Amino acid sequence: MAGQPTPEEQGSVSRRDEEALLREELAERETAYGLLQRGTALMRRGHNAQAAVILERAARLEPGKGSIVEALGRAYYNSGQHARAVEAFQALLEIDPSAAYGHFGLGQSLKQVGRRTEARTHLRLACALAPDSPLYREALGRL
C-alpha cells in the first residue's frame, strides 16, 4: 500500500512525536515564566536553595523582571544566603522603589547580616507603603 506507513514507520513516527513533545515541554520549562513557576513550586516544598538555582536562571533570561527578582530574594533569604538576599532585594527596589515587600525583604536581610540601622529604615518604609500589614509592623517591632 503506497502512502501507508509500515508498522516500523508508525512506531518511528510515534517516537518522533513523543520526542517533539518532550522537547516542547523542556523548552517551556526553560522560559523565564516556566523557571519562575518551578522555582516557586520548590520554595513551597521548602527547597529554597534549589529554587534559588532555578530562579537565577530565570533572572538571566529576564533581567529586570520584578516578580523573578523578588522570588529570588525570598529563596536566598529562606536558604540562609542573607548577603545574596540583600543584593536581590536591592535590585528589586531599583526596579520598583515603591515595592513594600522589597523594603520588607531588604530590611529583614540587612538585619540578618548585622546592618540594623539600614534594616530599620527599610522596615519603616515597608510599613509606610503598606500600613495595614501586621507582618511588616511586627518585623519592625522585633528590630
N, C-alpha and C positions, 0 to 999 in steps of 0.2 A: 504494500500500500504506500503509494507515493505521498509524501507530505505528512504522514503519520509518524511520530517519533517512536522508536523502538523502546521496549521496556528499559533497556540500559540508558537510553537517552532521557526517558521520563525521570528516572532516578537522578540522572545528572542535572536535569532542569530543576528538580525539587531541591537538590543540594545547593544549586546555584541560587535559587530563591531564598533558601534559608540563610546562605552566606550574605546575600544582599540585605536581608532583614537585619541580620546581626551587625553588619557594617552601618546601617542606618541607625540602629539602636546605640551603637558605640559613638557615632557622630553626634547624636543628640546628647549623650552624656558629656561630651566634650564641649558643648556650648557653655557659655558663661551661665546661662539660666539652668541648664542641666546640672552643672557643677554646684551651683548655689543650692539647688534642691537636694543634691546628695550630701552636701556639707551640713545643711540644716537638719537633715534626717539623722546624720551621725551625731550631731550635738544633742538631739532629742534622746538618743540612746546613751548619752554620756561619753561618747568617744570624741572628746574635744580636740585632742592633739591630731587625730586622724582627720577630723573635719578641717582643721587649720591647713593641712597639706592640700586638701581638695580646694578649699577656698582661696588659697594662694594662687592656684592655677586659674581659678575664675577671675581673680583680680588682675592677673596678667592678661587675660583675654579681654576684659572690660575695665581698663584703668579709669578711675574716677566715678565708678558706679557706687553710689552711697549704700545701697542695700547689701552689696557684697562686702564693702569695707566694714560696715557695721557688724555683719556676721563674723567676719574675720577677727575683728576686735574682741567679740564675745568668745570666740573659740580660743584665742590666745589667752584671754583673762581666765577662762574656766579651766584651761590646761596648765595654769600656773606660769605662763610666759608673760609676766606683767610688763616687762620693758617693751616687748613687741606689741602688747595691747596698747600701751601709751602711744606708740608710733601709729598704730592703726586708728585709734580714736582721734588723734591729732589730724590724720589725713581725712577722716570723716568730717571733722569740723572745717577743714579747708574747703571741702565740697559743699557743706551746708552748715554755716556758722550758727544757725538757729536750731540745730538738731538737739533737742533736750536730752535724748538718750546718749548722744555723742558726748555731751558735757558730763552726764552721769557716769558713763563708762570711763571717760578720761579721769574724772575725779577719783573713782574707785581704783583705777590702775595706778594713778600717781600716789595714792595713799599706800598701796602695796609696795611701791619702790621707795617709800620714805620721804616723798615730797609733799608733805601735809599742807603746807601753806598754799601751794598751787592747787592741791586737791580741793581745799575748801572753796577756792574761787570758782572752780568748775561745778562743784556740787551746788553752790549758791545760784549759779547761772541756770543749772538744770531745774532747780526749784522755782526760779523766776519764770522760766519758759513753760513749765508745767506745774502750776501752783496746786493743782488738785492731786498730785502724785504723792501718796504716802511713802512709796518706796524711796523717792528722792529726798523727802524730808527726813525720813528715818536714817538714811545714809549720812546726811549732813549732821544729824544729831549724834550719831556714833563717832563722828570725827572729833 
